[in-house]
Amino acid sequence: MEDYLRPTEAEIEFLTLSYNKFYDIFEETFEDVFWEETAYYRLTKIKTAFEIYAEILHYEPIKWIIESMKRNRPPMEAEIASDLFKCIRNIFAHFPFFESWDEVIVNKNIINWHKKGQTIDKFLEKYKGRESVKYRIWEEKKKKMTYLNISFPNTYDKHSKVYLKEILSEKEGFKFALILMKKIIDTQIAD
């Protein structure tokens, strides 16, 4: 019976490290001084946040939250919180040659250089040509509402270039991603 209790000792250890680092990045990102840092510094923090979140998505109760979002939240929110964010994480992990958000560019040849049909390829094939999704984020400290679009490439082939900055903007897009990630991972914190 104890095997079914959540979280396990290993999960507690992993989640503690993950959540602490994620929250550190979250807090730093919402300070204006963060956006004055070099593009490379910002990118390293952004990459780390996406890497941590992608690992947390393996935690079974988080999977339940994503499934619930598919049924109960606005269209595409769960897909963005899982599929898009995993795609971004995988771009960073598999193509670590970029030094700024604005430099991140891929195409079908690059993505499939080793093996076709992996996570990034599946995502871009599935969502190419889709309408953009509009969101807004509220920054409580600043009492400020920001509007943003998440856009999908019109085409995805070996000749078309897919810029990450055209899917999701660095500043507003990353803040949105962090807010959505935090909303999801906060579901596992007891008051």
C-alpha positions in Angstrom: 0.0 0.0 0.0 2.9 2.4 0.8 4.0 2.2 -2.9 0.9 4.1 -3.9 1.4 7.1 -1.6 2.6 10.3 -3.2 5.2 11.6 -3.2 7.8 9.0 -2.6 11.1 9.8 -1.0 12.8 10.1 -4.3 10.1 12.3 -5.7 10.3 14.6 -2.6 14.1 15.0 -3.2 13.7 15.7 -6.9 10.7 18.0 -6.5 12.4 20.0 -3.7 15.4 20.7 -5.9 13.3 21.4 -9.0 10.8 23.7 -7.3 13.4 25.6 -5.4 15.4 26.4 -8.6 12.3 27.0 -10.7 11.0 29.5 -8.1 14.4 31.3 -8.0 14.3 31.7 -11.7 10.6 32.8 -11.6 11.4 35.5 -9.0 14.5 36.7 -10.9 12.7 36.9 -14.2 10.0 39.2 -12.9 12.5 41.8 -11.8 13.3 44.5 -14.4 17.0 44.1 -13.9 16.8 40.6 -15.3 15.9 42.0 -18.7 19.0 44.2 -18.7 21.3 41.2 -18.4 23.0 39.9 -21.5 21.0 37.8 -24.0 23.2 34.8 -23.3 22.6 35.1 -19.5 18.8 35.3 -20.1 18.9 32.4 -22.4 20.7 30.2 -19.9 18.0 31.0 -17.3 15.2 30.4 -19.8 16.7 27.1 -20.8 17.0 26.0 -17.2 13.4 26.8 -16.5 12.1 24.9 -19.5 14.4 21.9 -18.6 13.2 21.8 -15.0 9.5 22.1 -16.0 9.9 19.3 -18.6 11.3 17.0 -15.9 8.5 17.9 -13.5 6.0 16.9 -16.3 7.1 13.3 -15.6 5.6 13.4 -12.1 2.3 11.5 -12.3 0.1 14.0 -10.4 1.2 16.8 -12.8 0.2 14.5 -15.7 -3.3 14.4 -14.1 -3.4 18.2 -14.0 -2.5 18.5 -17.7 -5.3 15.9 -18.6 -7.8 17.9 -16.5 -6.7 21.1 -18.3 -7.6 19.4 -21.6 -11.1 18.9 -20.5 -11.7 22.0 -18.3 -9.5 24.9 -19.5 -9.6 27.1 -22.7 -8.6 25.4 -25.9 -4.9 24.9 -26.4 -3.9 25.8 -22.9 -3.0 22.2 -21.9 -1.2 21.7 -25.3 0.8 24.8 -24.8 1.6 23.8 -21.2 2.8 20.4 -22.3 3.5 20.0 -26.0 4.8 23.4 -26.8 6.9 23.7 -23.6 8.4 20.3 -24.2 9.2 21.2 -27.8 11.0 24.3 -26.7 12.9 22.4 -24.1 13.9 19.8 -26.7 15.1 22.5 -29.1 17.4 23.8 -26.4 18.6 20.3 -25.4 19.2 19.0 -28.9 20.5 22.2 -30.6 22.6 24.0 -28.0 24.4 26.3 -30.4 22.4 29.4 -29.8 23.5 32.3 -27.6 20.2 34.3 -27.5 16.5 33.7 -27.8 16.4 35.6 -31.1 19.0 33.3 -32.7 17.1 30.1 -32.1 16.1 28.8 -35.6 15.4 25.3 -36.9 13.9 23.6 -40.0 12.8 20.1 -40.8 16.3 19.0 -42.0 18.0 20.1 -38.8 15.3 18.7 -36.6 15.4 15.3 -38.4 19.1 15.1 -39.0 19.4 12.0 -36.9 15.9 10.5 -36.6 12.5 11.5 -37.9 9.3 11.8 -36.0 10.6 12.8 -32.6 9.0 15.3 -30.2 10.0 18.6 -32.0 9.1 17.2 -35.5 5.7 15.8 -34.2 4.9 19.1 -32.6 5.7 21.3 -35.6 3.9 18.9 -38.0 0.8 18.8 -35.8 0.6 22.6 -35.2 1.9 24.1 -38.4 -0.6 26.5 -40.0 -2.8 26.7 -36.9 -4.2 30.1 -35.8 -2.3 32.0 -33.2 -3.5 31.8 -29.6 -4.0 35.0 -27.7 -3.2 35.3 -24.0 -2.8 38.0 -21.4 -0.7 38.0 -18.3 -1.2 40.0 -15.1 1.9 41.1 -13.3 0.7 41.7 -9.7 3.7 43.6 -8.5 3.5 46.1 -11.4 -0.3 46.1 -11.7 0.3 45.6 -15.4 -1.6 43.5 -18.0 0.4 42.3 -21.0 -1.1 40.8 -24.1 0.7 38.3 -26.3 0.3 35.8 -29.1 1.6 32.3 -29.4 2.0 31.7 -33.1 2.7 28.5 -35.1 4.7 28.3 -38.3 2.7 28.5 -41.5 5.0 26.0 -43.1 7.3 23.4 -41.8 9.6 21.8 -44.3 13.3 21.5 -45.1 13.3 24.9 -46.7 11.3 26.9 -44.2 12.9 28.5 -41.2 11.2 28.3 -37.8 12.2 31.0 -35.5 11.4 30.5 -31.8 10.9 34.2 -31.4 8.1 34.1 -33.9 6.3 31.3 -31.9 6.8 32.9 -28.5 8.4 36.3 -27.7 11.3 36.2 -25.3 10.2 38.7 -22.6 6.4 38.5 -22.7 6.4 34.9 -23.9 8.8 33.6 -21.3 6.9 35.4 -18.5 3.7 33.9 -19.8 5.4 30.4 -19.9 6.6 30.8 -16.3 3.2 31.9 -15.0 1.5 28.9 -16.7 4.2 26.5 -15.5 4.0 27.9 -12.0 0.2 27.6 -12.0 0.5 23.9 -12.9 3.3 23.0 -10.5 1.7 25.0 -7.6 -1.1 22.4 -7.7 1.2 20.0 -5.9 2.0 22.3 -2.9 0.1 21.8 0.2 -0.9 25.0 2.1 
